[in-house]
Amino acid sequence: RVGDGLVPKTLRPIFRDREDFSGVHTLSGATIAALDASAALIVLCSTKAAGRPAVNEEVRLFRERHPGRPVIPVIADGEPGNPERECFPPALLADAGSSGHLAADLRETGDGKELAVAKVVARLVGLGTDEVFRRAQRQQRQRQRRWIAGLSSVAVALAGLAVWAEINRREAVVQREAAERNFAVAKQGADALIFDIAQALRFQEGMRTETVRKILGSSEQVIGKLVAGSGDNPELLRTEAAMLTEFAITYAAQGDTVKQEEAAQRAVAISERALAQEPHDTLWQSSLAVALSRLGEAF
């Protein structure tokens, strides 16, 4: 109900005429029915609206049929009482002074949007404009406090995630450092074992060619799987290339030129592939030179 001083959660239903703003002077049955069912009439006043016959007819008819219900002017543009920029339709000009005084002015030079809305609500619910405006401000502050509380919760959650991520990062660093140390120890052990095997077989007399191939072949498979599983770790690739070069020497000492050439070619291929990515790496340059030398000895 309008004017009882109670502020509802929403000011609905609201009927907005979207059809009768043409040049005609008569209103449709739906518009007249909506006017009769309305507790108040809000007139959006502008220079264009002032010249629309349908707007004037709605105001006239509403006042004629419901003189006790409020008509609330809302100024969008124009100037009340200015013949060149009149914003009130003729039906409002009869009490232009009171209408102009009671009108809500949306313009920045007038009330501004917030105060204008407060004025409209005040007329609808029967409260003073200041009281409505204060209530709106309190509600806005409450919404802001809820937003701040929500954002604070999100900030706390993000801070917690950041701390958790930092702890995990530090643990990962520790674990990575431990893994790197273990890798270095394992690699040193593998290097020593491979080269010990290669050199021991190189000077072992009476070893069958098939036995040498089997022992060295097993070592090649183990290192090859490690390299593949590591995603071509550069350090393991160096181990593999050096191993194949050493094995080429051992095969040569056994008179096995076929395996000598095969091992040397694989060492050359690994070194060339690595140099394609790191062309200025002196260690790979040296590895390639040695591998090529061993390959030349096979012919």
N, C-alpha and C positions, 0 to 999 in steps of 0.2 A: 504493500500500500504506500502511496506517495504521501509524504508530509507527516508521518507518524513518529519520526525521530529514530526509527530503528534502521540500522544499516545492514542490509542483506549481504550475503556472500557474493551474489552477482545481481546485476541490474538487467534481468531478462524476464520474458522475451522482449526483444527490440525489433520493431518493424521498420524497415527501411524501404521507402518507395523507390523502386528502380525502373518503373514503367511509365509513370505519369508526368515525367519532366520533359514533355514535348511542348509544342506551341498551342495545344488545345486548352480550352477553358473548363472542360468538364472532367470529373474524376471518375475512375473506374469503380465498380461496385466493391472490389477487393480493398481498394484504398479507403473508401468510405467506411467499410466494416472495420478496418484496422484502426481508423481514427476513433470510431465509437468505442473500441475495445481498449484504447490507450489511456493510461492514467495521466500522461503528460505528453506534450509535443515539443520536441527539440528542433529548432529551425536553424539550419546551417546557413548563415547569412553571408552573401557576397554580392558583388555587382551583377554577376550573371543571374544569381538566384532572385535578385530584386526584380529582374525583368521577365521572369518566368511566370506566366499566368497560373500554371498548376500549383506553384509554390504559394502564391497569394491565396488561391482558392482553398488550399488545405488549411492555412492559418485562419481564414475567414470562417470556414465551415466548422472547424474545431472550436473556435471561440463562440460561435453562434449556438452550437449544440451542447457544448460543455463549458459554460462560463466559469464554473468553479475549479476547473482543472488548469494547472499552470502551463503557460507557453514560455519556453526558455530559449531566447535568442543566443546563438553562438556566432561571433563574428570571425570569419575566415579572412576576408579582405574587404576593402572599401571603407567608407566613412559614414556613419549615421548622420543624416541631416545635410550632407553635401550633395547638391543636385547633380553634380557631375560624377560622383563616386558613391552614390547612395547604395547601401547594402541591405536595407530593410525593405521587404515587400510592402505594398500600400496598406495591407491589413494590419501591419505592425506600426505604421506611421501615426495612427490615431493616438497612441501613447508612446511616441518616439522617445520622449524624455525618460519615462519610467523604464521603457524597454532598453534604452541605451544605458541607463544606470545599472539595470539588473543583468545586462548581457554579459556573457562570458566572452572574453576577447583572446583568441588563440595567438594573435600576432605578438612578436617579440616586443613591439612598442606598446602593447597592451598588457594583458595579464600573463602572457606566456602559456605554454601548453599545460603545465602542472597546475597552476592556479586556476586556469580556465576549467579544467576538468573538475577541480575541487568545487568550483562555483556551481557547475551543473549538478554534481552529486548532492551538494547542499540543498539546492532547490528541490531535488527529487525526494530526498529523505527528510527534509524539514529541519535540518541542522544548520548552524552557522558555518559560513565558509571557513573561518579560522579553525573550527573544531574538525571539519572534514580534512582540511589541509594538514593539521597536526596528526590526525589518525593516519593519513597517507604517509607522512614522514616516519611515523613510528613503524608502520608496516615495512617501509623501505629499509629502515635501520635493522629491523628484525631479519629481513631477507639478507641484508649485508652480513649480519652476524652469522646467519646460517651458512652463507657462502664462505665466510672466513673460517668458520669451524670445519666446513667440508674440505676447504683447501688446506687447512692445518693438518687434518687427518691424512690427506694425500701426501703432504710434505713429510709427515712423520713416517708414513709407509715407505716413501721413496728413500728417506734417510736410512731406514732400517735395511732396505734392499742394498743401498750403497755400502753400508757397513758389512752386510753379509757378503757382498761381492768382493769387497776389499779383503775380508778374512779368507775367502776362497782363493783370491788371487795370491795372497801371501802363502797359503798352503800349497797352491799350485807351483809357486816359485820354489818353495822348499822341496817339493816332490820332484820338480824338474831338475833342480840342482843335484838331488840325490840320484835321479835317473841318469843324468849326464856323467856323474862320477862313476856309477856302475857301468855305464856304456864304455867309458874310457878304460876302465880296468879290464872289462871283457874283451875289448878290441885289442888291447896290448897282449892279453893272453892268447887270443886267436892268432895275432900276427906272429908271435913267437912260436906257437905250435906249428903253424903252417910252414914257416921257413925252416924250422928244425926238421920237419918231415921231409921237405924238399931237399935239403942239404944232406940228410942222412941217406936218403935213397940215391942221391947223386953219386955218392962214393961207395955204395954198397955193391960189391961184386957178386955175380951169380944170381941176381934178381931177375926173374922172368918179366918180360915186357908186359904181359897181361896183368901181373901182380902190381907193377908200378902204376899202370893205367887205372887199376881199380882203386888203389889207395889215394892217388891224386885226384881221381874223378870224384870220389866221395867228398873230399875236401872242397872241391869246386862247387858241388851241389849245395853243401852247407852254406858256404859264403854267398852263393848266388841267391839262395832263399832269404838270407838275412838282408841282402841288398834290396831285393824286391819288396820284402816286408817293411823296410824302412822308407820306402818311397824314394829310392836312389839317394840315400844319405851320402853326401860328398866324401866323408871320411871312410865309409865302407867301400865306396867306389874306388878310392885310392888303394885300399887293402886288396880289393879284387884285382885291380890292374897290376899291382906289385906281385901278387901271388901268381898270376898267370905268367908274368915275366920270369919269375923264379922257376915255375914249373917247366917253361920252355927250355931253360938251361938244363934242368934235370932230365927232360926227355932227350935233349941233345946228347947228354952224357951216356944215356942208355942206348943211343943210336936210333931212337924212335923219331925220325924226321917228320912223320905225318902228324903226330901229336905236338911236336915242337912247333911246327908251322901253325897248327890250329890254335894253340895257346897264345902264341905271339900275335896272331891276327886279332884275337879277342882283346888282348891287352891294348893293341893299337886302336881298335874301334872304341873302347871305353875312353881312352885318353883323348882321341879326336872329338868325341861327343862332349866331353867335359870342357875341352878348349873352345869349342864352338860357343859355349855359354860364358866361359871365363877366359878370353883369349890372352890375357896378360898374366895368367897364373903361372909362375915360374916352375912350381912343383909339377904341374901337369905337362908343361913343356919338356921338363927333364924326363918324366915318365914316358912320354911319347917317343923321345929320342932313344931311350933304352929299349923300348918295345920294338921300334923299327930296326934297331941293331940286331936284336934277337931274331926278328923275322928275316933279315938279310942272311943270317947265318944258316937258315934252313934251306937255302937254295944252293 
